[in-house]
Amino acid sequence: MSRPQPVRGTPGSRVQVVLGRSGKEYVLLLDASDGSKSWQISDWTHDTKKRYGAGLSKIPRQVLNCEKKGRRVKSVALGPDGEWYIHGAKSDGTGSHKWWGGVAGGREGFFF
């Protein structure tokens, strides 16, 4: 049996809450650890599709995409007029990707 690993980070550094313009939209990210493994817990406003795109919102889709590919969301931002940005990377720093949408001219995309 391996020894427990220390929980990394300062108090509060493992919690990210990003609020949208009205304060009703949010993305919540919690970096959790039980001393032997670490993981990320995420939640978001479930009506983000009204403000951030039709159909399945791209914000939850990108957060879930990060989880499926073993990435953690490192940063997220919500703009006042439907703009959004997400950066995800694996715990070891590899697999870094960034996604955004809702910007002027309808430009959406991702880059490494």
Summary of the structure (lengths in Angstrom):
residues: 112
radius of gyration: 15.1
end to end distance: 37.1
largest distance: 54.8
contacts: 273
relative contact order: 0.15
helix: 17%
strand: 37%
